[in-house]
Amino acid sequence: MPAKKKYKDFESALARLEEITELMESEEAALEQSIDLYTEGLEIAKFCNTKLTEAEKKIKLIAEKAGVTVEEDFETEQPESEA
């Protein structure tokens, strides 16, 4: 199993996650390689989730310091259904 790679930032981790997705979707990876890629992808997803949570906390803190008391949940855009 490959050594765990530490990512410096969210963007480089996300880029690697996209590479992993492409490799797995191409169906060219052998079973063992696919398992390793899947495991790495899970680790990267956890890293990215942590970074996003930290960013959300910072944004809330900045808003509080600016005197903004309204707190709204982040909403993700959902694609419109095609007919």
Beta strands, then each sheet from edge to edge (+ up, - down):
end
